Amino acid sequence: MKYSRTICFNEIFTKYYNRVYYTALSILKDHGLAEDVLQETFLKAYDRLDEVQSERKLGSWLSTIAARKSIDQLRKQKK
């Protein structure tokens, strides 16, 4: 079953907020930057929610986005 925008995005945000936030925080070690990555992750997820094939994969997908965005943030800081 594919997700559609009709699914309540607030439910997804509420369910996965902690997982995404702590993924970012574990990489960045900064609460403010982790919150920025959290927002960026859910914005990207909202835009591409229809690409998710299974609800079981949603948490992993969000964590992967958060990890990659966190790494990108670290790279930006080094420049």
N, C-alpha and C positions, 0 to 999 in steps of 0.2 A: 504494500500500500504506500503510495507516495503522499507526502504531506502537501497541503495546499495552504494558501493564506487564510482560509476560513478557520483553520485551527487557531485557537486562542493563543496568540504569541505570549501573552502574559503568563499563561500556565507554563509554557516552556521556559521562560525567563525565571520564574519562581522555582521551578524544579531544578534547574541547572546552574543557578546563580553561584552557589557556593563552589561547585566543582570547577567552573570556569575561573572564578576569582582566585581560588587557591592554586590552580594550575599556573596562572600568570604570576601570582605572588611568589611561588616557589622558584621561579626563574628570575624574576626581577628584583626580589627582596626590597620592594618599595611599594607601599600601599597606594600612593597616588598614581603611580605608573600602572599598577595592577588594575585600578579602577578604569583608567583610560583604555587599557587593553580589553577589559570586560565590555565596555561600551562598543568598541570597534568590533569585537567578536560577535556580539548580538546584532549589530547593524549588518554585518556581512551575512550572518545566518538568516536574517529576515529577508535579505535580497535573494538568497539562494535556497530558501527552505524547500522549494519544490524539487530540488535535486536529491533530497534525502529519500532513500529507498525503504528504510525500515525504522521504526521507533527505537528498536534495540540499538541502532547505530548512532542515534542522535547525540547521546552524551559523549561518545568517543569523537564524533565529528566536531562537536563544539570544543572539546579539550584540545584537539589537534589544531584548530584555528587559533585558539588562545596561545598555545605553545609557539606556534609559528609567528604570530604577531608579537609575542614577547621577545623572541629572538631578534626580530626585525627592530624592535625598540632598543635592544641592547646595541645593535649595530649602529643605529642612529646616534646613540650617546657616545660611542667611541670616535665618531667623526669629528 
